[in-house]
């Protein structure tokens, strides 16, 4: 699976993308846990004290917002999937 980081998440991760080998049946939520284990600097920016994703983290699975998918963060992943993470953006 290909994971890509954008804007400040890229700076925190120290990389533009990460190849993440996942076991069969892994969910988007489990992928997040694996990512923050590999890159601990992302944990406080992505997860609250209870381990839930912050609402302001924008994640796309193959171009679709994860939170709007029928199974949300429990969506099973495939090796060919891509997961993109965007921080909140403000402008004027």
Buried (B, 14 or more C-beta within 10 A) or exposed (E): BEBBBBEEBBEBBEEEEBEBEBEEEBBBBBBBBBBBEEBEEBBEBBBEEEEEBEEEBBBBBBEEEBEEBEEBBEBEBEEEBBBBBBBEEEEE
